């Protein structure tokens, strides 16, 4: 196992510990449920006292077999590790039930959902899975082209209905709050908390605005070729990715050169590459490289011109 696979496995294990600790600290002591097979395991635990983690592992066995037959070995290899680790962690952290820090069901639902979502987000961000309804949804999607999120939501609704019939509507409502918080935080962790902004700008002064962004903001700019659908005029479109705090400076630059500039600002998650996840190029180096490229182009054009003029 190389360092990359080790760190990935460590991340999945950390996510399993956070999620299982949240279940045992916030959800179970307040008679709340989690989503998927874990929710079924908690229901059976309330009725019989059987360990939740062991139940989840047993419930996953037929699903893992079905996934192996329908989705292939590559998919199942990633799922088995996460499923086993999650099941072990749920039972290993069972002792946290007695340390329940929040007696209020609503606060327990909120904080349980938050930490549960963070744990699941770390698992998914590292390419893992805790099994359960994720496997069912993947199989259903393969054969029926249903949306995975919709399939999981449908199964969770069935679990909520069963919980409401057995324990009353209040725990089911609190559980729904917890599931919402968990899903929200899972998406946030998977997408990344550090949000960037993708900017598209169309202007007759695109070259001047681009120079201002490079010099004043320190961000690279890409020109895209555009054409007006009505006028059929060629236009230069500025594209760049910046941080939230740099948006105001770019607006000022655009307004200075062209108050009529058309600008679109979009959210951008998981921005990777030079200047973000890799070291950026200093402005001085970028300008030197640009000037050198311009001189090379000029020299090439002049040489080509001399050749063209020769008889």
N, C-alpha and C positions, 0 to 999 in steps of 0.2 A: 504494500500500500504506500503510495507516494504521499507527499505533504498535502497536496490538493485534496485527495480523497479523505485523508485523515481530518483535515479541517472541515470538510463537508459533513463527515459523520459526526464530528464534534458539534457542529451547528445543529444538526438534526436532534442529537441527544439533548442539547440545551433547550431547544424548542419543546421537546417532549417533557422535560422537567418543569418548565414554566407553565405549560398548559395543564399538566397533571396536578401541580401544586395549586393552581387556581381552582381546579375542580374540587380538590379536597379542603381548601381553605374557605371558599366562598359558596360554592354551589351545594354540595352535599349537606353541610351543616344547616343550611336554610331550606332544605327539601326542594331544591331547584334542579333542573335537568340541563344536560348539554345536548348538542345536536348529534345526529347519526346514531351509530351503534353504541356509543358511550351513553347516550340518553337512555337507550333500552337497558343497558347494563345497570344504570343508576336506578331505574324503575324496579328491576328485579332485586337489586340490593336493598331497596326500601322494603320490599315484600318478603325477602328470604334471608338477607344478610350475606349472600354470596359475593365474593370479591369482584369489584367492577373490572379491574384489569384482566383477571383470568377469564371473565365472561367475554370481554371484548376480543381477546385472542382466540377463544373458541368460536365466537361468531364469525370471525374473519377467515377461519380456515376454509370453509366451502367457497367463500368469495375469492380467496387467493387461488384456489384450484380452478375456479371458473375463469379468473383473469388470466391464468397461465395458458389455458386452452384457447381463449379468445383473443387476448391482447398480446401474447408473446412473452418470451423470456426476459427481454430487456425491460419491459414495463414492470414485471413482477419482482425483478431483482431490487429495484429501488423501493418498492412498496414494503417488502418483507421486513427490511431493517427498521424502517420507521414504525411499522405496526407492532413488531416485537418490543422495540424500545418504549413505545408509548404505553403498551400494556404493562410492562414491568414497572415503569415510572408511576403509573396510576396506583398500583398496589404498594410500591415502595414508599410513596408519600401519603399513604392512608392515615398514618399517625397524626397528620396535620389537622384531622377532623376536630381534635380536642382543643386546638389552639385557634378556633374560628374567631377572627378579630372583629367581624362585623355582624351584629345580631339583627340588623335591619334588613329585611328581604330585598328592598329596592336597591340599597347601597351594595348589597352582596351581588345582585344581578348585574349592576353596572360594572363594579370592579372585577367580578368574576368574568364577565364578558370581555373586558379590556385585556386582562392578563391572558385569558384563554386565546383571544385573537392574536396577541403578540406572539404567544408560543406557536400557534398554528402558522402564523406568518413566517416565523423563522424556519420552521420545517419546510414550508413550500418554497421559500426563497433559496434554500439549499437543495432544492430538487427532490425532497422527500415527500412522504405521505404517511398519514396515520391509518390508511386503509378505510374500512367501513364503507360509507355511502359514496366516497370518491370512486371506489372500484365499481359499485353498482352504476353510478352515473356514467363512467367511462364505457362500460359494456352497453348500456342503453343507448348512448350516443353513437356507438359504432354501428348498431343494427337499426336504430330508428331515427338517428340524426336529431335527437332532442338536445336542447341546451343543458349542459351539465348543472349549471346553477339552478335551473328550473326543476330538474329531477331531484336534486338534493333538497330544495325548498319543499317540494311535494312530500317527500318522505318525512321531513321534519314536521310538517303540518299534521301528518298522521300520528307522529309521536306526541305532539302537543295535544291532539284530541284525546288520545289515550290517557295522557297525564291529567287532563281536565276531568275525565270521567272517574278516575281513581282517586285523585287527591284534591279535586275542586278546581274552580276556574282561576283563583288567585295565583297559585304556584305556576300554572301554565302561562298566565300573563307576565309574571316576573321572568319566567324562562324565555319568553319571546323577546323581552327587553335585552336579556343577556345574549341571546343569539344575534340580535341586531348589532350590539356592541362588538361581539366577537367577529362577525362578518366584516364590519367596518374597519376594525383594527387589522384584521388579516389582510385586507386589500391595501391598507396604508403601508404595512410592513413589506409586503411583496413588491409594491410599486416604488417604495422608497420615500422616506420622510423629507429628503432634501429635494425640493421641487425647483425646477428651472422654468424659464419662459422661452418659448419659441416665437420669434418675431418675423413677420413678413411685412415689408414696406415697399410701396410703389410710389415713385416720385420722379419728376423730370430732373431733379438734382440728386439722383441716386449716388453718383460718384462722390459728390461733396459730402453727403451724409455718411457714406461708407468710410471716407477718410476721417471724419469726425469720430465715428464709433471706434475706429482702430486707434486713433491718437488719444482721445479723451477717455474712453471707457476701457480700452485695452482688450477688446474682443475681436476675434476674427470674423470676417464677413464673407459670404458667398453670394455672387451674382447669379440669378436665375433669369433665363430668357422668357419673356412674356409677350403676349399680343392682345391688344384690346379687341374684344369680340365685335364691338360696334364700329370703332374707328379703324380697326386693323393696323393700328400703329404699333411698332415694336417698342417694348418697354423693358426696363431693367428692374428686376425685383430683388430687393435685399433680403437675405435670409441669414439670421444669426440666432444663437442660443445664449441667453444671459441669465444672470441671477435676478431675483425680484428687486433688489435694491438698485440695480442698474437701469431699470426701466425708465425712471424719471429722467435720468441724464440723457438717455437716447431720445426721449420725447422732446427734451429741450433742444437737442442737436437738430432733430428733424424739423421742429418748428422754426428754428433759426434760418435754415436754408430753404425750407418750403412749407409754409403754414398750411398748404392744401394737401400735404402728403397723406396718402392712404395707408393706414397701419392696422395690422391684425396681431394680437398678442394671445398666445395659446399656452396652456399648461403643458409642460414637458417633464415626464418622469423617466428615471433610469437613463440619464444622459451619460454616455461613455465616450472616452477618447481624449485627445490632446486638449489640455486646458480644464479638464473636469476630473476624470479618473486617471489621466496621465499628466505628467508635467507639461505646462504650457510653454509656448515660445515667447521669449521676451520681445517687447515691441521693437527695440533697437535691432534685434536679429531679424525680425520679420520684415522691417523696412529695408534692411541691407539686402536680404534675399530678393525682395521685390525689385529694388533698384538694379540688382545684378541681372535679374531676369529681363528687365526692360532693356538694359544695355546689350544683352545678348540678342534680343529680338531685333533691336536697331541694327546691330552689326550684321545679323543674318540677312535683314532686308536690304541693307546697302550692298552686301556681297551679291545678293541675288539680282539687284538692279544693275550692277556692273556686268554681270554675266549676260543679262538680257540685252544690254547695249552693245555687246561685242558682235561684230559681223559674223 
